């Protein structure tokens, strides 16, 4: 049995693909769309050299991109390190270094503390918004991983 929390999304996407999973104002994401985006993020994380068990920091408020990033990290078998969006740059650096995160996914609203904190910790940043290569929408559109990474009790 897999203990990966991503199995919750996986099961919902299988049983209720067209049902709403995330809604913010007029934006609606179904379980199938969320599953697909998370699988793309997982592929992109692996292409960046992140492996199961690696840590990925997530500095995103309660918006759909948090959910996409969160489940994408889980689908890749990585560990989510959620960061409070009100942290200062030195706090971001400290938490990235202390957790051993190899990447920061951050919302553009918090660009200054996120970019300075990631620079101080020596890790790259993936921004939640933008049309260019390397932003979260680009990662989510990558070919989907075929399956959720299995996790065990020791993970």
Backbone bond lengths (Angstrom), bond angles and torsions (degrees), N, CA, C in turn:
res aa  C-N    CA-C-N  psi(-1)  N-CA   C-N-CA  omega(-1)  CA-C   N-CA-C  phi
1 X - - - 1.452 - - 1.528 109.73 -
2 X 1.303 116.37 134.23 1.456 121.30 178.44 1.519 109.78 -84.70
3 X 1.313 116.16 134.89 1.456 121.63 178.10 1.526 111.80 -101.10
4 X 1.311 117.80 9.93 1.451 122.52 -179.88 1.529 109.11 -69.36
5 X 1.335 117.16 125.53 1.460 120.65 179.51 1.521 112.66 -60.35
6 X 1.318 116.65 -19.64 1.457 120.12 175.93 1.515 112.53 -61.76
7 X 1.323 117.17 -19.11 1.464 120.12 179.35 1.527 111.40 -63.64
8 X 1.332 117.28 -23.17 1.468 120.31 177.05 1.530 110.10 -65.46
9 X 1.326 116.59 -47.51 1.462 120.55 177.17 1.521 110.45 -65.61
10 X 1.317 116.37 -43.94 1.464 121.04 -179.98 1.532 110.51 -54.83
11 X 1.328 117.35 -47.92 1.470 121.77 -179.22 1.524 111.26 -65.05
12 X 1.324 117.15 -41.35 1.461 120.50 179.67 1.526 111.27 -66.19
13 X 1.321 116.97 -38.94 1.470 120.69 179.03 1.525 111.20 -67.25
14 X 1.319 116.34 -32.31 1.464 120.66 177.47 1.529 111.50 -72.63
15 X 1.311 116.97 -43.43 1.467 120.45 -173.25 1.529 113.80 -89.71
16 X 1.325 118.13 -28.04 1.465 121.36 -176.38 1.525 110.94 -139.80
17 X 1.321 118.91 58.39 1.470 121.11 -171.63 1.524 114.84 -59.13
18 X 1.326 117.73 -32.03 1.463 120.34 -175.20 1.522 114.01 -94.95
19 X 1.309 117.33 0.19 1.460 120.81 179.49 1.536 109.90 -79.43
20 X 1.328 116.27 148.78 1.470 119.78 178.47 1.528 111.72 -64.26
21 X 1.313 115.98 132.73 1.460 121.90 175.87 1.524 110.05 -105.28
22 X 1.335 116.31 -41.60 1.459 122.50 -177.38 1.522 108.20 -139.01
23 X 1.321 115.10 134.77 1.461 119.59 177.26 1.516 108.72 -137.52
24 X 1.320 115.85 131.19 1.453 122.41 174.56 1.519 107.28 -138.74
25 X 1.314 116.00 112.94 1.466 122.12 -175.53 1.531 108.84 54.37
26 X 1.322 118.19 -120.44 1.464 121.15 -179.60 1.521 113.40 -89.36
27 X 1.294 117.30 -4.34 1.469 121.59 -177.93 1.526 109.76 -86.93
28 X 1.322 115.43 125.17 1.463 121.90 -179.42 1.522 108.87 -128.01
29 X 1.331 116.35 130.95 1.464 121.97 177.92 1.522 106.91 -121.75
30 X 1.323 116.06 124.41 1.464 119.98 178.55 1.524 110.10 -79.67
31 X 1.324 115.52 168.34 1.466 119.40 176.82 1.526 111.09 -60.20
32 X 1.335 117.06 -40.02 1.466 119.77 179.66 1.525 110.99 -64.72
33 X 1.332 117.27 -41.23 1.466 120.72 179.61 1.528 110.97 -67.54
34 X 1.310 116.55 -40.17 1.461 120.22 178.68 1.519 110.62 -65.78
35 X 1.324 116.79 -43.55 1.465 121.54 177.67 1.527 110.28 -59.42
36 X 1.324 117.04 -44.67 1.469 121.51 -179.16 1.526 111.17 -63.71
37 X 1.325 116.78 -43.98 1.461 120.60 179.59 1.536 110.46 -64.76
38 X 1.320 116.94 -42.68 1.467 120.77 179.45 1.522 111.06 -62.71
39 X 1.316 117.11 -39.33 1.468 120.75 178.24 1.526 111.13 -64.86
40 X 1.333 116.93 -36.64 1.455 120.64 176.87 1.521 111.74 -67.15
41 X 1.327 116.14 -41.89 1.463 120.18 177.02 1.528 109.53 -61.60
42 X 1.327 116.75 -41.88 1.473 120.48 179.34 1.525 111.04 -59.74
43 X 1.322 116.80 -44.91 1.467 120.61 176.86 1.524 110.56 -58.95
44 X 1.320 116.26 -46.01 1.470 121.08 -178.04 1.525 111.66 -64.00
45 X 1.318 117.29 -38.41 1.466 119.91 177.82 1.523 110.37 -63.89
46 X 1.308 116.03 -42.34 1.465 119.77 178.83 1.533 110.51 -65.20
47 X 1.335 116.54 -39.67 1.464 120.06 178.10 1.526 111.34 -64.12
48 X 1.314 117.60 -25.28 1.469 121.95 177.11 1.526 111.78 -83.65
49 X 1.323 116.23 2.78 1.461 119.96 176.99 1.513 115.29 93.02
50 X 1.326 117.35 2.60 1.462 119.73 177.73 1.521 109.20 -78.12
51 X 1.306 115.52 138.31 1.464 121.28 -176.96 1.515 109.82 -120.34
52 X 1.338 116.46 163.34 1.466 119.11 176.28 1.525 110.71 -52.19
53 X 1.322 114.60 134.86 1.454 121.18 -178.02 1.519 113.60 95.88
54 X 1.349 117.30 -20.11 1.465 120.24 176.37 1.528 109.46 -69.31
55 X 1.316 115.50 155.55 1.452 121.12 -177.64 1.527 111.11 -102.95
56 X 1.341 114.17 141.52 1.455 121.26 177.22 1.532 107.31 -130.25
57 X 1.334 116.05 122.34 1.461 120.78 179.07 1.524 109.57 -81.74
58 X 1.320 115.20 144.28 1.467 121.94 -176.31 1.525 108.09 -130.97
59 X 1.344 116.14 109.77 1.464 122.35 -178.36 1.523 108.64 -116.20
60 X 1.328 114.82 74.41 1.464 122.26 -173.64 1.524 107.84 -136.83
61 X 1.334 118.00 135.51 1.465 119.61 178.04 1.528 111.14 -73.02
62 X 1.304 115.62 -172.93 1.458 122.32 -177.31 1.537 110.68 -76.68
63 X 1.326 115.20 73.78 1.461 123.58 177.07 1.527 107.21 -131.76
64 X 1.340 118.92 166.73 1.469 120.52 -177.22 1.524 114.34 -54.08
65 X 1.327 118.20 -32.67 1.461 120.58 -178.99 1.527 112.39 -63.10
66 X 1.335 116.72 -29.22 1.465 119.07 175.39 1.520 109.75 -61.42
67 X 1.321 116.23 -47.36 1.460 121.15 -177.78 1.525 111.30 -65.57
68 X 1.325 117.41 -41.01 1.467 121.19 178.14 1.525 109.96 -62.74
69 X 1.331 116.51 -48.74 1.463 120.08 179.02 1.516 112.17 -63.42
70 X 1.326 116.55 -44.57 1.464 121.86 -178.12 1.529 111.22 -57.30
71 X 1.332 115.87 -53.22 1.461 118.79 -178.33 1.522 112.34 -71.56
72 X 1.322 118.13 -30.90 1.465 120.10 175.19 1.516 111.52 -62.24
73 X 1.325 115.93 -41.52 1.460 120.60 177.30 1.523 110.07 -62.28
74 X 1.330 116.71 -45.55 1.468 120.74 179.37 1.525 111.84 -64.26
75 X 1.334 116.63 -41.42 1.465 119.86 -179.54 1.527 110.91 -61.66
76 X 1.332 116.65 -30.88 1.471 120.39 178.67 1.522 111.59 -79.23
77 X 1.328 116.74 -6.53 1.461 120.47 -178.24 1.511 112.92 82.76
78 X 1.326 115.93 11.07 1.459 120.43 179.31 1.523 110.71 -88.19
79 X 1.319 115.54 172.22 1.458 122.54 -178.22 1.520 108.83 -103.50
80 X 1.335 116.87 128.76 1.455 121.88 177.82 1.529 109.28 -80.75
81 X 1.333 115.40 130.26 1.466 121.69 174.44 1.530 106.29 -116.45
82 X 1.337 117.55 90.18 1.460 119.11 -178.57 1.521 111.10 -72.30
83 X 1.330 116.00 133.08 1.457 122.21 178.92 1.523 109.57 -114.82
84 X 1.307 116.50 138.49 1.451 121.95 175.32 1.524 108.28 -63.79
85 X 1.317 116.46 134.27 1.465 120.16 -176.93 1.525 113.22 -73.01
86 X 1.322 118.06 -8.66 1.459 121.21 -179.51 1.527 112.92 -97.00
87 X 1.331 116.94 9.79 1.459 120.65 179.74 1.526 111.44 -69.24
88 X 1.314 115.66 151.32 1.465 121.18 172.92 1.529 108.88 -83.53
89 X 1.306 116.81 166.59 1.468 121.23 179.61 1.526 112.37 -56.80
90 X 1.350 119.58 -45.97 1.470 118.47 178.49 1.542 112.48 -62.04
91 X 1.321 116.61 -35.63 1.469 119.80 178.16 1.528 111.13 -67.66
92 X 1.334 116.07 -39.85 1.467 120.23 177.03 1.526 109.41 -61.52
93 X 1.331 116.69 -47.11 1.467 120.54 178.33 1.519 110.98 -57.17
94 X 1.314 115.92 -48.05 1.460 119.69 -177.78 1.526 111.27 -59.88
95 X 1.326 117.28 -46.83 1.467 119.82 -177.02 1.525 112.35 -68.26
96 X 1.316 117.32 -35.65 1.464 120.44 176.44 1.530 109.38 -64.46
97 X 1.323 115.66 -48.47 1.468 119.56 -179.62 1.525 111.46 -64.14
98 X 1.330 117.13 -44.98 1.462 121.49 -177.16 1.526 111.61 -64.11
99 X 1.327 116.72 -37.47 1.466 120.28 -179.00 1.519 112.50 -82.03
100 X 1.335 116.29 -20.23 1.456 119.95 -176.05 1.514 112.99 79.38
101 X 1.334 117.60 20.30 1.463 120.87 179.85 1.522 110.36 -62.12
102 X 1.318 115.78 138.82 1.453 121.52 -179.97 1.507 113.88 -101.04
103 X 1.350 116.25 -0.76 1.460 121.31 -177.62 1.516 107.62 -159.62
104 X 1.328 116.38 148.70 1.458 122.56 173.84 1.515 108.35 -120.47
105 X 1.317 116.63 126.29 1.460 122.10 169.46 1.525 105.49 -102.17
106 X 1.344 117.31 120.66 1.458 121.08 -173.09 1.519 111.88 -134.51
107 X 1.314 114.53 149.28 1.463 121.49 176.00 1.524 108.84 -79.92
108 X 1.307 116.31 143.07 1.462 121.20 -177.07 1.530 112.98 -65.67
109 X 1.331 118.84 -20.01 1.468 120.75 176.22 1.529 111.23 -61.60
110 X 1.326 116.26 -24.42 1.459 121.24 -175.25 1.531 110.31 -115.00
111 X 1.328 114.38 37.77 1.459 121.09 -173.28 1.530 113.51 -61.22
112 X 1.323 117.46 -42.80 1.472 118.55 -176.37 1.527 112.78 -64.95
113 X 1.344 119.71 -55.59 1.472 117.43 -179.72 1.524 112.72 -67.06
114 X 1.331 117.15 -33.30 1.466 119.85 -179.59 1.525 111.09 -68.44
115 X 1.330 117.13 -47.60 1.466 119.11 -177.49 1.522 111.50 -68.33
116 X 1.329 117.46 -42.24 1.470 120.22 178.76 1.522 111.12 -67.47
117 X 1.335 116.18 -40.21 1.459 119.94 179.18 1.516 112.41 -65.92
118 X 1.331 116.43 -42.76 1.462 120.34 178.50 1.524 110.92 -66.42
119 X 1.330 116.88 -40.07 1.459 120.79 177.95 1.529 110.14 -61.63
120 X 1.327 116.05 -43.84 1.456 120.40 178.50 1.518 113.23 -62.50
121 X 1.344 115.96 -31.09 1.466 120.76 179.30 1.524 112.15 -90.85
122 X 1.334 116.21 -9.19 1.465 120.01 178.26 1.517 114.82 75.44
123 X 1.341 117.05 32.36 1.461 119.69 178.50 1.530 110.24 -121.88
124 X 1.320 117.37 151.90 1.463 120.27 177.20 1.529 111.31 -76.04
125 X 1.342 114.39 161.45 1.464 121.73 178.57 1.520 109.08 -118.45
126 X 1.321 116.06 136.97 1.455 122.91 168.61 1.526 105.71 -108.54
127 X 1.329 116.40 122.18 1.468 120.91 -178.57 1.516 110.28 -89.32
128 X 1.324 116.13 148.03 1.464 120.91 -176.62 1.513 112.75 -73.39
129 X 1.314 117.53 -21.01 1.456 120.21 -176.12 1.514 110.61 -126.97
130 X 1.318 114.21 149.43 1.454 120.49 177.66 1.513 110.44 136.14
131 X 1.307 114.74 154.42 1.456 120.72 -177.93 1.520 112.99 -98.40
132 X 1.310 117.12 -11.89 1.455 119.05 -175.32 1.528 111.35 -81.74
133 X 1.307 114.01 166.28 1.467 120.58 179.83 1.521 109.88 -61.66
134 X 1.308 115.58 137.06 1.449 120.54 177.28 1.514 115.13 101.10
135 X 1.321 118.51 -6.33 1.457 121.25 175.52 1.531 108.67 -87.66
136 X 1.320 116.81 162.21 1.462 120.86 -176.19 1.531 113.71 -53.89
137 X 1.350 120.20 -42.50 1.469 118.58 177.24 1.537 112.64 -59.33
138 X 1.326 116.49 -35.90 1.465 121.02 177.30 1.527 110.24 -66.85
139 X 1.323 116.84 -44.61 1.465 120.52 178.62 1.523 110.75 -60.68
140 X 1.331 116.25 -42.91 1.460 120.88 -177.66 1.523 112.73 -65.92
141 X 1.332 117.19 -25.02 1.470 120.24 -178.27 1.525 113.20 -86.92
142 X 1.327 117.79 -0.31 1.473 121.13 178.25 1.524 109.52 -65.31
143 X 1.324 117.47 160.13 1.468 119.39 176.72 1.531 109.91 -54.68
144 X 1.321 116.95 137.14 1.468 119.42 -175.17 1.525 113.22 -73.16
145 X 1.337 115.61 144.54 1.466 118.56 171.74 1.518 107.05 -64.46
146 X 1.332 117.78 145.82 1.466 119.43 -176.49 1.520 114.34 -71.08
147 X 1.331 117.01 -25.44 1.465 118.75 -176.33 1.516 110.41 -152.50
148 X 1.286 114.42 158.56 1.447 123.06 174.09 1.520 109.24 -68.10
149 X 1.319 116.95 135.36 1.464 119.67 179.13 1.534 108.88 -68.04
150 X 1.321 118.07 125.24 1.476 119.30 179.24 1.515 111.21 -72.41
151 X 1.303 116.00 142.96 1.458 122.14 178.12 1.519 108.17 -126.79
152 X 1.313 115.48 148.31 1.445 120.80 178.52 1.510 111.86 -113.64
153 X 1.313 116.57 177.86 1.459 122.01 -177.30 1.527 112.30 -61.13
154 X 1.320 117.37 -30.56 1.468 120.18 -179.09 1.525 112.45 -75.35
155 X 1.329 117.37 -14.99 1.457 120.61 178.62 1.509 109.38 -76.18
